Amino acid sequence: MVWIESTIKEDYYLEHPKFRYFPVISVSKSAAIDFCQWRSKAVMLHYAMNSKSPQERQSFPKLVTYRLPTSYELELAIKKYGY
């Protein structure tokens, strides 16, 4: 469930051009960080569970880390895309 401005119906959210480049909205920073940590662990677990041999496991990344963009990365994106 996402919080939507009262002028935009929830059913229309995914199709509304205003939110084209925003996959989620109204998520706290701490919740986003928690999600990144959870996702990192989930991907590593997936690699471990789906590798059929130690050799195949070696082909996977040693560590997968999802994170939020830094302030600098956000500034670059704003300059490039105008958001």
C-alpha positions as CSV (number, residue, x, y, z in Angstrom):
1,M,0.0,0.0,0.0
2,V,1.3,3.4,-0.9
3,W,0.2,6.8,0.2
4,I,-1.1,8.8,-2.8
5,E,-2.0,12.5,-3.1
6,S,-5.7,12.9,-2.8
7,T,-5.9,14.0,-6.5
8,I,-4.5,10.7,-7.8
9,K,-6.5,7.5,-7.3
10,E,-4.6,4.5,-6.1
11,D,-5.6,2.4,-9.1
12,Y,-4.1,5.0,-11.4
13,Y,-0.8,5.4,-9.5
14,L,1.3,3.0,-11.7
15,E,0.1,4.6,-14.9
16,H,0.4,8.3,-13.8
17,P,3.3,10.0,-15.6
18,K,4.2,11.9,-12.4
19,F,5.4,8.7,-10.8
20,R,7.1,7.1,-13.9
21,Y,10.6,7.1,-12.3
22,F,9.5,6.6,-8.7
23,P,8.9,2.8,-8.1
24,V,7.9,3.5,-4.5
25,I,6.9,6.6,-2.6
26,S,6.3,7.5,1.0
27,V,8.8,5.1,2.5
28,S,10.9,6.3,5.4
29,K,14.7,6.3,5.0
30,S,15.1,3.8,7.8
31,A,12.6,1.4,6.1
32,A,14.4,1.9,2.8
33,I,17.7,1.0,4.5
34,D,16.2,-2.0,6.1
35,F,14.9,-3.2,2.7
36,C,18.3,-2.8,1.2
37,Q,19.9,-4.9,4.0
38,W,17.1,-7.5,3.7
39,R,17.5,-7.7,-0.1
40,S,21.3,-8.0,0.1
41,K,20.9,-11.0,2.4
42,A,18.1,-12.5,0.3
43,V,20.2,-12.4,-2.8
44,M,23.2,-14.0,-1.1
45,L,20.9,-16.7,0.3
46,H,19.5,-17.3,-3.2
47,Y,23.0,-17.8,-4.6
48,A,24.0,-20.2,-1.8
49,M,20.8,-22.3,-2.1
50,N,20.8,-22.5,-5.9
51,S,24.5,-23.3,-6.5
52,K,24.9,-26.9,-7.3
53,S,28.6,-27.2,-6.5
54,P,31.4,-25.3,-4.7
55,Q,32.8,-24.5,-8.2
56,E,29.5,-22.9,-9.3
57,R,29.3,-21.0,-6.0
58,Q,32.7,-19.5,-6.8
59,S,31.2,-18.0,-9.9
60,F,28.7,-15.9,-7.9
61,P,29.7,-12.6,-6.4
62,K,31.3,-12.8,-3.0
63,L,29.1,-10.1,-1.6
64,V,26.0,-8.4,-3.0
65,T,25.1,-5.2,-1.3
66,Y,22.1,-3.1,-2.1
67,R,22.1,0.5,-0.8
68,L,20.5,3.9,-1.2
69,P,22.2,6.4,-3.5
70,T,24.6,8.9,-1.9
71,S,23.8,12.6,-1.8
72,Y,26.3,13.0,-4.6
73,E,24.7,10.4,-6.7
74,L,21.3,12.0,-6.2
75,E,22.7,15.4,-7.2
76,L,24.0,13.9,-10.4
77,A,20.7,12.2,-11.2
78,I,18.8,15.5,-10.5
79,K,21.2,17.3,-12.9
80,K,20.8,14.6,-15.6
81,Y,17.1,13.9,-15.3
82,G,15.8,17.2,-13.8
83,Y,14.1,15.7,-10.8
